[in-house]
Amino acid sequence: MISGGCHCRAVRFEAEVPREVVVLDCNCSICAMTGFRHLIVRHEHFRLLQGAEDLSRYRFGTLAAEHLFCRICGIKSFYQPRSHPEAWSLNLNAVDDIGALSITAVPFDGRNWEEARAGID
């Protein structure tokens, strides 16, 4: 079980993940600017503990992804990606303690999303 959230701690979550995880390092415009590192967690293994009312939503491009930011501190600790509609994407950088995880980072060419999407899962 991992926990995490935003900088001001208004938004908090927990998720059940295996000890060995794969993280997608995306180079799309928003991920490159924010340093988001994608830890994909199925909806049923994620629980928002607090802060639903503090989340602001942002959509761009195809409008398929729902980017969720804390309205107080601006951190995007998790969001609904278009690549995995059945899962949340947690920002590894927003997880409280990654020390117990074995992490493999895989590049994801989000600048060429359609072609790159065909190669993940």
C-alpha atoms as one frame of an Amber mdcrd trajectory, in Angstrom:
protein
   0.000   0.000   0.000   1.314   3.452  -0.912   0.000   6.866  -0.010   0.531
  10.317  -1.401  -1.052  13.553  -2.465  -0.453  17.181  -3.169   2.077  19.571
  -1.623  -0.315  21.271   0.815  -1.804  17.874   1.811  -5.373  18.926   0.995
  -5.562  16.027  -1.510  -4.577  12.600  -0.171  -4.815   9.134  -1.718  -3.760
   5.561  -1.130  -3.266   2.758  -3.607  -2.446  -0.895  -3.607   0.495  -1.610
  -5.915   2.928  -4.491  -6.303   6.442  -4.078  -4.917   7.842  -4.042  -8.470
   6.291  -1.245 -10.534   6.746   0.202 -13.996   6.643   3.972 -14.363   6.094
   5.700 -17.700   8.314   8.720 -18.322   6.349  10.739 -20.856   7.731  13.563
 -22.995   4.410  15.178 -23.980   4.024  18.898 -23.401   2.283  18.760 -20.009
   4.317  15.872 -18.544   7.617  17.376 -19.679   6.732  20.725 -18.097   5.519
  19.266 -14.796   7.852  16.278 -14.375   4.926  13.857 -14.073   6.049  10.191
 -13.795   3.127   7.820 -14.467   2.392   4.973 -12.076  -0.730   3.347 -13.524
  -3.158   1.988 -10.897  -6.489   0.381 -11.716  -9.482   2.264 -10.328 -10.358
  -0.515  -7.894  -6.874  -0.345  -6.313  -7.036   3.415  -5.660  -8.834   5.353
  -2.946  -9.110   9.125  -2.646  -8.923   9.753   1.100  -9.594  13.487   1.083
  -9.698  16.563  -1.096 -12.214  15.751  -3.832 -13.642  19.244  -3.340 -10.167
  20.761  -3.752  -9.541  19.289  -7.219  -9.660  21.509 -10.294 -10.071  19.936
 -13.708  -8.272  20.703 -16.952  -8.662  19.147 -20.401  -6.848  19.923 -23.633
  -6.177  18.413 -27.047  -8.576  15.496 -27.542 -10.324  16.294 -24.203 -10.063
  12.589 -23.307  -7.722  12.939 -20.309  -8.979  14.610 -17.152  -6.094  16.396
 -15.458  -6.797  16.993 -11.763  -4.909  19.689  -9.862  -5.145  20.786  -6.253
  -6.818  24.203  -6.392  -4.756  25.334  -3.383  -1.156  24.351  -4.243  -1.487
  23.463  -7.955   0.022  19.974  -7.759  -1.302  17.204 -10.010  -0.821  14.107
  -7.860  -3.039  11.868 -10.005  -5.364  12.107 -13.003  -7.455  10.120 -15.458
  -5.265   9.438 -18.518  -6.661   8.790 -21.959  -4.192   5.914 -22.402  -5.699
   3.876 -19.530  -9.423   4.684 -19.109  -9.748   1.895 -16.520  -7.010   3.303
 -14.281  -5.637   6.391 -12.611  -2.178   7.692 -13.348  -0.426   8.557 -10.084
   2.558  10.871 -10.117   5.420   8.869  -8.632   6.798  12.220  -7.428   3.656
  12.693  -5.298   3.996   9.350  -3.479   5.074   9.765   0.146   7.657   6.987
   0.324   8.908   5.038  -2.682  11.695   3.334  -0.724   9.976  -0.061  -0.608
   9.246  -0.076  -4.353  11.415  -1.526  -7.081  10.892   0.942  -9.937  11.525
   0.425 -13.628  11.166   3.599 -15.707  10.095   3.195 -19.330  10.185   6.097
 -21.805   6.855   6.964 -23.416   6.859   9.187 -26.512   3.804  11.269 -25.680
   4.742  13.804 -28.356   3.774  11.055 -30.810   0.942   9.678 -28.686  -0.933
   7.564 -31.225   2.166   5.633 -32.300   3.499   5.289 -28.744   0.143   4.122
 -27.325   0.215   1.099 -29.586   3.329  -0.121 -27.729   2.132   0.001 -24.094
   0.120  -2.210 -21.724
